[in-house]
Amino acid sequence: MQSNNELGVRMNVSEEPTRLPPLLSGHSILDVVTLGMALPLFASYWIKHTSVPQAIFTLVYSWALASVIVVPLLIAAEITVISFARTDPKASRAHAFCASVAAAAAVIFLVARQL
């Protein structure tokens, strides 16, 4: 379909909505960020007890340090969203799953610190 813009230039207009990448389709960005930031916390024991190349260690360790601060905030945000998304059970389940995974990652981090 073609239409004219404000300047009178003809342009093709797509009637289909913009599609998200497969990773994000059907999920909120909060879910994706929460799961992504929880990943290095799952690797806490590995980071502490394995010798890896310096570049990889620096990258993962920096990501883990940021995650230690950010993941509890993301868990709180997920719980807040769950409390407001009561009308949509599918969204509530997705946020509850992400909050649970992030909480498990935080527990693993705390246990790995003590070992």
C-alpha positions in Angstrom: 0.0 0.0 0.0 1.3 3.4 -0.8 0.6 6.8 0.8 1.8 10.3 0.8 3.7 11.7 3.7 3.6 15.4 4.9 6.0 16.4 2.1 3.9 14.8 -0.6 6.5 12.0 -1.2 5.0 8.6 -2.0 6.1 5.9 0.3 5.3 2.3 0.9 3.3 1.7 4.2 3.2 -1.7 5.7 -0.1 -2.7 7.2 1.6 -5.4 9.5 2.7 -4.3 12.9 6.4 -4.3 13.7 7.5 -7.7 15.0 9.8 -8.2 17.9 12.8 -10.5 17.7 11.9 -14.1 18.7 13.6 -13.7 22.0 11.3 -10.9 23.0 8.0 -11.8 21.4 5.5 -12.6 24.0 7.7 -11.5 26.9 8.2 -8.1 28.5 11.6 -6.5 28.5 11.6 -6.7 32.4 11.5 -10.5 32.1 14.4 -10.7 29.7 16.5 -8.3 31.7 15.8 -10.2 34.9 16.8 -13.5 33.5 19.8 -12.0 31.8 21.1 -10.4 35.0 20.5 -13.5 37.0 22.8 -15.6 34.7 26.1 -14.7 36.3 24.8 -15.3 39.8 24.1 -18.9 38.8 27.8 -19.1 37.8 29.0 -17.7 41.2 30.6 -21.0 42.4 32.3 -21.4 39.0 33.7 -17.8 39.1 35.0 -18.3 42.6 36.7 -21.8 42.2 37.8 -22.0 38.5 40.7 -20.4 36.8 39.7 -18.9 33.5 41.4 -16.6 31.1 41.7 -13.1 32.5 39.5 -11.4 29.8 36.6 -13.9 30.4 37.0 -13.6 34.2 36.9 -9.8 34.0 33.8 -9.7 31.8 31.9 -12.3 33.9 33.1 -10.9 37.2 32.0 -7.4 36.3 28.6 -8.6 35.1 28.2 -10.6 38.3 29.1 -7.5 40.5 26.4 -5.5 38.7 24.0 -8.4 39.1 24.4 -8.6 42.8 23.1 -5.0 43.0 20.5 -5.1 40.3 18.9 -8.5 40.7 17.2 -7.7 44.1 15.8 -4.5 42.5 14.5 -6.5 39.5 12.9 -9.1 41.8 11.1 -6.2 43.6 10.0 -4.9 40.2 8.7 -8.3 39.1 6.7 -8.6 42.3 5.3 -5.2 41.9 4.3 -6.0 38.3 2.7 -9.2 39.5 0.6 -7.3 42.0 -0.7 -5.0 39.2 -1.1 -7.7 36.5 -3.7 -9.7 38.3 -6.1 -9.5 35.4 -3.7 -11.2 33.0 -2.8 -14.7 34.4 -0.3 -15.5 31.6 1.7 -12.3 32.3 1.5 -13.0 36.1 2.9 -16.5 35.6 5.7 -15.2 33.4 6.7 -12.5 35.9 6.4 -15.0 38.8 8.7 -17.5 36.9 11.3 -14.8 36.3 11.2 -13.6 39.9 11.6 -17.2 41.1 14.6 -17.8 38.8 16.2 -14.6 39.9 15.6 -15.4 43.6 17.1 -18.9 43.1 20.2 -17.2 41.5 20.5 -14.9 44.4 20.3 -17.9 46.8 23.0 -19.7 44.8 25.2 -16.6 45.0 24.8 -16.4 48.8 25.6 -20.1 49.2 28.6 -19.9 46.9 30.0 -17.0 48.9 30.0 -19.1 52.0 31.8 -22.1 50.4 
